[in-house]
């Protein structure tokens, strides 16, 4: 069986994809900008290359029949995808699986527009392809909540909900595609619950045993307007299994000496 290439295989989602592929008995090749760390013996083939510069891609895509493209960044994604597609074409006819974001065609956020542009490139690339849009990862919600909780008052976007999903649920969907036929645009993949920003903030405070007033703030601009309208949600596809509380129970511990419930400022969430 030919190996599966995972770009971004050391990232938040990519490393979970790699683990699940290995558990399923698949040979895995990881493309990374960095060499294998000293003293580490990875359970998969490691190829050093740079998607943005197009360096090292031919050895990475050689003799693979599936590519799971998880690598992403705030800049350079279009060029990276263009280089990956070109290398995949030179190597053969690999199935290209791409992880995107629910709402890239509805929320006018620059990063979302870049993801949508990559989707369009893949749709026209001439390779067999699958695109999976997913909602925000639990990891992102946790990172934002932890940053906001450093403030005396925890501000959150008012009248805005999120549908966070666990990377293990997303990885399972991508690994399933790697063992099947290309499906084109797959149905959206969302977390199991739609939760207001204030509700998620309070869940974080409870899990960490902190006390902070949670203050909903109406944020201006087209992006936050689209969020308030739910452009980033997929309420009919609550396919994720792991809730935010379950994720928090695994990832965070209460602060020492904390036992009280967090307080909440007045106002809608």
C-alpha positions in Angstrom: 0.0 0.0 0.0 1.4 3.4 -1.0 2.1 6.0 1.8 -0.2 8.9 2.6 1.5 12.3 2.5 0.4 14.7 5.2 1.5 18.3 4.9 1.6 20.2 8.1 1.9 16.8 9.8 3.4 18.4 13.0 0.6 21.0 13.4 -2.5 21.0 15.5 -4.6 18.9 13.2 -1.8 17.3 11.1 -0.2 15.4 14.0 -3.6 13.9 15.0 -4.2 12.9 11.3 -0.7 11.2 11.3 -1.5 9.3 14.6 -4.8 8.0 13.3 -3.4 7.0 10.0 -0.7 5.0 11.8 -3.2 3.4 14.1 -5.2 2.4 11.0 -2.1 0.6 9.6 -1.3 3.1 6.9 2.2 4.1 5.9 2.6 7.8 6.4 5.0 10.4 5.0 5.2 13.8 6.7 6.3 17.0 5.0 7.8 19.5 7.3 9.9 22.6 7.0 12.1 21.4 9.8 14.3 18.3 10.0 13.6 15.6 12.4 14.5 16.8 15.9 17.7 15.3 17.4 17.0 12.2 19.4 13.5 11.6 17.9 12.8 8.5 15.9 9.5 9.2 14.1 7.2 6.3 13.3 6.7 7.6 9.8 8.8 8.8 6.9 10.0 12.4 7.3 10.6 14.7 4.4 12.0 18.2 4.8 10.6 20.7 2.4 9.0 24.1 2.0 5.6 24.5 0.4 5.9 28.2 -0.1 9.2 28.1 -1.8 8.4 24.8 -3.6 11.6 23.2 -2.2 11.7 19.4 -1.5 8.2 18.7 -2.9 9.1 16.2 -5.6 10.6 13.7 -3.1 7.6 14.3 -0.8 4.9 13.5 -3.4 6.8 10.6 -5.1 4.9 7.3 -5.1 2.0 8.5 -3.0 -1.7 8.0 -4.0 -3.2 10.3 -1.3 -2.2 13.7 0.0 -3.9 15.3 3.0 -3.1 19.0 2.9 -3.2 20.3 6.5 -0.4 22.9 6.3 -1.7 26.4 6.7 -0.7 29.8 7.8 -1.7 33.4 7.9 0.2 34.1 4.7 1.3 32.2 1.7 -1.3 29.5 1.5 -2.2 30.1 -2.2 1.4 29.9 -3.3 1.9 26.8 -1.2 -1.1 25.1 -2.7 0.0 26.0 -6.2 3.4 24.4 -5.6 1.9 21.3 -4.0 -0.5 20.8 -6.9 2.2 21.3 -9.5 4.4 18.7 -7.7 1.5 16.3 -7.4 0.7 16.6 -11.1 4.3 15.9 -12.0 4.3 12.8 -9.8 1.0 11.3 -11.0 -2.6 11.5 -10.1 -2.8 11.5 -6.3 -6.1 12.1 -4.4 -5.8 15.6 -2.8 -7.7 16.1 0.4 -7.9 19.6 1.7 -9.2 20.9 5.1 -11.0 24.2 4.9 -13.3 26.2 7.1 -17.1 26.5 7.3 -18.1 29.9 6.2 -15.2 30.8 3.9 -17.7 31.9 1.3 -19.9 33.8 3.8 -17.5 35.6 6.2 -15.4 38.4 4.6 -12.3 37.6 6.7 -9.0 37.8 4.7 -7.8 34.4 6.0 -11.2 32.9 4.9 -10.9 34.4 1.5 -7.5 32.8 1.1 -8.9 29.4 2.1 -11.7 29.9 -0.5 -9.1 30.8 -3.2 -7.3 27.5 -2.4 -10.5 25.6 -2.7 -11.1 27.0 -6.1 -7.6 26.1 -7.2 -8.1 22.5 -6.0 -11.4 22.2 -7.8 -9.7 23.2 -11.1 -6.4 21.3 -10.6 -7.2 18.2 -12.6 -6.4 15.9 -9.7 -9.0 13.8 -7.8 -10.0 15.9 -4.9 -11.9 16.2 -1.7 -12.5 19.4 0.3 -13.7 19.2 3.9 -14.9 22.4 5.6 -14.9 22.2 9.4 -15.9 24.6 12.2 -13.4 26.1 14.7 -11.2 23.7 16.6 -11.5 23.5 20.4 -7.8 24.4 20.5 -8.5 27.8 18.9 -11.4 28.6 21.4 -9.1 27.6 24.3 -6.3 29.8 23.1 -8.5 32.8 22.7 -10.2 32.2 26.1 -6.9 31.8 27.9 -5.7 35.1 26.4 -8.9 37.0 27.3 -8.9 35.6 30.8 -5.7 37.4 31.6 -7.7 40.6 31.7 -9.6 41.8 34.8 -12.9 41.6 32.7 -13.2 38.9 30.0 -14.7 40.5 26.9 -16.5 38.3 24.3 -18.3 39.1 21.1 -22.0 39.8 21.8 -24.7 37.8 20.1 -22.2 35.5 18.5 -22.1 31.7 18.7 -19.5 29.1 17.8 -19.6 25.4 17.1 -16.2 24.1 18.2 -15.0 20.7 17.1 -12.3 18.4 18.3 -9.3 17.8 16.0 -9.8 14.0 16.6 -13.2 14.2 15.0 -11.9 16.1 12.1 -8.9 13.8 11.6 -11.2 10.8 11.6 -13.2 12.3 8.7 -10.0 13.0 6.8 -8.6 9.5 7.4 -11.8 8.1 6.2 -11.5 10.0 2.9 -7.9 8.7 2.6 -9.2 5.1 2.4 -12.1 5.9 0.1 -12.8 7.5 -3.2 -12.7 11.3 -3.9 -16.0 13.0 -3.1 -15.4 16.6 -4.2 -17.0 19.0 -1.7 -17.9 17.0 1.3 -20.8 17.9 3.6 -19.7 20.4 6.3 -18.4 19.1 9.5 -19.4 20.8 12.7 -19.0 20.4 16.4 -21.7 18.8 18.5 -23.0 22.0 20.1 -23.7 25.6 19.1 -22.5 27.7 22.1 -22.6 31.5 22.6 -19.2 33.1 23.1 -20.2 34.0 26.7 -21.1 30.4 27.4 -17.8 29.1 26.1 -15.9 31.7 28.2 -17.7 30.6 31.3 -17.0 27.0 30.5 -13.3 27.9 30.4 -13.5 29.8 33.7 -15.2 26.9 35.4 -12.7 24.4 34.1 -9.8 26.5 35.4 -11.4 27.6 38.6 -11.0 31.3 37.8 -13.3 34.2 38.6 -13.8 36.9 35.9 -16.8 38.9 34.9 -17.7 38.0 31.3 -18.6 41.1 29.3 -20.4 40.7 25.9 -19.3 43.5 23.6 -20.9 44.3 20.2 -17.9 44.4 17.8 -18.2 46.5 14.6 -17.4 45.6 11.0 -18.5 43.2 8.3 -16.6 40.2 9.7 -18.2 40.3 13.1 -21.6 41.1 11.5 -21.2 37.8 9.5 -20.3 36.0 12.7 -23.4 37.3 14.4 -25.5 36.0 11.5 -23.9 32.6 11.9 -22.1 32.5 8.6 -19.4 30.3 10.2 -21.8 27.7 11.6 -23.3 24.5 10.3 -26.2 23.7 12.6 -27.5 20.8 10.4 -24.1 19.0 10.7 -23.4 18.5 14.4 -21.3 15.5 13.6 -18.5 16.0 16.1 -18.5 13.8 19.3 -16.3 15.6 21.8 -17.8 18.6 23.6 -15.9 21.6 24.7 -16.2 20.6 28.4 -14.8 17.1 27.6 -11.9 18.7 25.8 -11.2 21.1 28.6 -11.3 18.3 31.2 -8.3 16.7 29.2 -6.4 19.9 28.6 -6.6 22.3 31.6 -6.4 22.1 35.4 -8.1 24.4 38.0 -5.8 27.1 39.3 -4.3 26.4 42.7 -6.6 27.5 45.5 -9.6 28.2 43.3 -12.9 26.8 44.2 -15.5 29.4 43.5 -17.6 29.7 40.4 -16.8 32.5 38.0 -19.0 35.6 38.1 -20.8 37.0 35.1 -21.4 40.5 34.0 -24.9 41.6 33.0 -25.7 41.6 29.4 -26.6 39.2 26.6 -24.2 36.7 25.2 
